[in-house]
Amino acid sequence: MTTGHDSRNFFLQGPVGRLEAILWTPSGGAKRPLACAVCHPHPLFGGTMHNKVVYQVTKSLDALGLPVLRFNFRGTGKSEGAHDGGTGEQGDARAALDFLATEFAGIPQLVAGFSFGSIVGLRVGCEDTRVTALIGLGLPVNRFDFAFLAACDKPKLFIQGARDQFGAIEMAREVFVRFAEPKQLVEVADADHFFVGKLDQVDRAIHEWVGQRMREPTPVKPG
């Protein structure tokens, strides 16, 4: 585990202007096995990179010794542009991955997203060859279609509250069955959409799943 990190507040260049961002980089110069990006919930309902769930995910990944980037989608906080319903925000997420690829060249990437950020982050992460692992929290399955995950064969962790008011657990289980392997669904008992009072269980699930990914040897490609 990391014993500390350097924190950098800055703007990265997005498709329609600057995006407000914070990068936590573990202290020391050792090469890290993953570089991570975290996507925040719906900005029209108060979602930003400072959301409590996003912050917990960032802390959990940081505690594993991984660099973590969180950023505000267009039109959120000090980010330029205007909200685009999840379409333009995919370009913002790609810009974040481009930044990580430059900052941590040659290191595989992990994308995590909460709520609205899950539909954006998971879609972009599934398509981007630099991304090797995905985390979705509080999937808003009541509103958004996650059918694209049926063709996404990257390792995926889903964390869902059993009382999620925007992602009914019964519906989450139903769509999860159709997602491609490898995958894992962690149900947090008595948790609402925002995991109020249950963030310790979110932390535990991320530690166990990502820790296992870090311990597994990287497959050697023929050639």
ZINOR-V642291 format. One record per residue. N is the residue number from 0. RES is the residue in three letters. BURIAL is b if it has 16 or more other ideal C-beta (glycine too) atoms within 10 Angstrom, else e. Layout:
{{N RES BURIAL} {N RES BURIAL}}
//
This chain:
{{0 MET e} {1 THR b} {2 THR e} {3 GLY e} {4 HIS b} {5 ASP e} {6 SER e} {7 ARG e} {8 ASN e} {9 PHE e} {10 PHE e} {11 LEU b} {12 GLN e} {13 GLY b} {14 PRO e} {15 VAL b} {16 GLY e} {17 ARG b} {18 LEU b} {19 GLU b} {20 ALA b} {21 ILE b} {22 LEU b} {23 TRP b} {24 THR b} {25 PRO b} {26 SER e} {27 GLY e} {28 GLY e} {29 ALA e} {30 LYS e} {31 ARG b} {32 PRO b} {33 LEU b} {34 ALA b} {35 CYS b} {36 ALA b} {37 VAL b} {38 CYS b} {39 HIS b} {40 PRO b} {41 HIS b} {42 PRO b} {43 LEU e} {44 PHE e} {45 GLY e} {46 GLY b} {47 THR b} {48 MET b} {49 HIS e} {50 ASN b} {51 LYS e} {52 VAL b} {53 VAL b} {54 TYR b} {55 GLN b} {56 VAL b} {57 THR b} {58 LYS b} {59 SER b} {60 LEU b} {61 ASP b} {62 ALA b} {63 LEU b} {64 GLY b} {65 LEU b} {66 PRO b} {67 VAL b} {68 LEU b} {69 ARG b} {70 PHE b} {71 ASN b} {72 PHE b} {73 ARG b} {74 GLY b} {75 THR b} {76 GLY e} {77 LYS e} {78 SER b} {79 GLU b} {80 GLY b} {81 ALA e} {82 HIS e} {83 ASP b} {84 GLY e} {85 GLY e} {86 THR e} {87 GLY b} {88 GLU b} {89 GLN b} {90 GLY b} {91 ASP b} {92 ALA b} {93 ARG b} {94 ALA b} {95 ALA b} {96 LEU b} {97 ASP e} {98 PHE b} {99 LEU b} {100 ALA e} {101 THR e} {102 GLU e} {103 PHE b} {104 ALA e} {105 GLY e} {106 ILE b} {107 PRO b} {108 GLN b} {109 LEU b} {110 VAL b} {111 ALA b} {112 GLY b} {113 PHE b} {114 SER b} {115 PHE b} {116 GLY b} {117 SER b} {118 ILE b} {119 VAL b} {120 GLY b} {121 LEU b} {122 ARG b} {123 VAL b} {124 GLY b} {125 CYS b} {126 GLU e} {127 ASP b} {128 THR e} {129 ARG e} {130 VAL b} {131 THR b} {132 ALA b} {133 LEU b} {134 ILE b} {135 GLY b} {136 LEU b} {137 GLY b} {138 LEU b} {139 PRO b} {140 VAL b} {141 ASN e} {142 ARG e} {143 PHE b} {144 ASP e} {145 PHE b} {146 ALA e} {147 PHE e} {148 LEU b} {149 ALA e} {150 ALA e} {151 CYS b} {152 ASP e} {153 LYS b} {154 PRO b} {155 LYS b} {156 LEU b} {157 PHE b} {158 ILE b} {159 GLN b} {160 GLY b} {161 ALA e} {162 ARG e} {163 ASP b} {164 GLN e} {165 PHE b} {166 GLY b} {167 ALA b} {168 ILE b} {169 GLU e} {170 MET e} {171 ALA b} {172 ARG e} {173 GLU e} {174 VAL b} {175 PHE b} {176 VAL e} {177 ARG e} {178 PHE b} {179 ALA e} {180 GLU e} {181 PRO e} {182 LYS b} {183 GLN b} {184 LEU b} {185 VAL b} {186 GLU b} {187 VAL b} {188 ALA e} {189 ASP e} {190 ALA b} {191 ASP b} {192 HIS b} {193 PHE b} {194 PHE b} {195 VAL e} {196 GLY e} {197 LYS b} {198 LEU b} {199 ASP e} {200 GLN b} {201 VAL b} {202 ASP b} {203 ARG e} {204 ALA b} {205 ILE b} {206 HIS e} {207 GLU e} {208 TRP b} {209 VAL b} {210 GLY e} {211 GLN e} {212 ARG b} {213 MET e} {214 ARG e} {215 GLU e} {216 PRO e} {217 THR e} {218 PRO e} {219 VAL e} {220 LYS e} {221 PRO e} {222 GLY e}}
//
